[in-house]
Amino acid sequence: MKFLCLAYEAEQALTDLTREQWQALRQETLDYVETLRAGGHLVDTHALQSARRAKTTRVRGGKVSVTDGPFAETKEQLGGFFLIKAQDFDEALRLAQGWPSARLGTIEVRPIEEALREEGRY
């Protein structure tokens, strides 16, 4: 099974790290990426640029709107993702818990739909 792990981070918590703390966290993350890859679990991973650089768009009644930033007003923003393969949800959760920034933020783990369902989205 594939699982998308969404890493939510409080940008300020990362900004407040000293350069040495950031370098240590960065290296720990890169090492964990290699561990997931070597174990055959990693499909893909990417960090996202700051939520301050995001725009949100909607189309309602044929009218397009674009706003700055993420849609949700939260302390944590989506900072990146990693797509993994795991035997089941329990293994996916264990793998997500090893992601270093889980100590500073939140990792949402969600199963991937391999195909869009005919009977309904949810």
C-alpha positions, 0 to 999 in steps of 0.5 A, a space after each residue: 500500500 502507498 501512504 502520503 505523509 504530509 509534514 505540517 510545521 510551525 514555520 516559526 519553530 524552524 526559523 527559531 532554530 540556531 544554524 547548528 540546530 538547523 544543520 543537525 535537523 537537516 542532516 537527520 532528515 536527509 539520513 532518514 530519507 536514505 533509510 526509507 529509500 534503502 528499505 524500499 519504502 520511499 517513493 518520493 519526497 519534497 519540501 515546500 517553499 514557505 506558506 508565505 509564497 503560496 496562493 490559494 485559488 477557488 472557482 465558485 459559480 464561474 468566478 475565480 478568486 485567488 488569495 495569498 497564503 494557505 487557505 486554512 488559518 493555522 499555526 502549522 502549515 504544510 511544509 512538505 510530503 513524503 510518499 511511502 510504501 508500507 505493508 499496512 497502516 501500522 507500518 506507515 505510522 511507524 515510518 512517519 513517526 521516524 521523520 525528524 520534524 515530527 518532533 516539531 510539528 505534525 505528520 498526517 498519514 493518509 492512504 492513497 486511492 489508486 483509482 478514483 472510485 466510481 461510487 463516490 469520492 469518499 
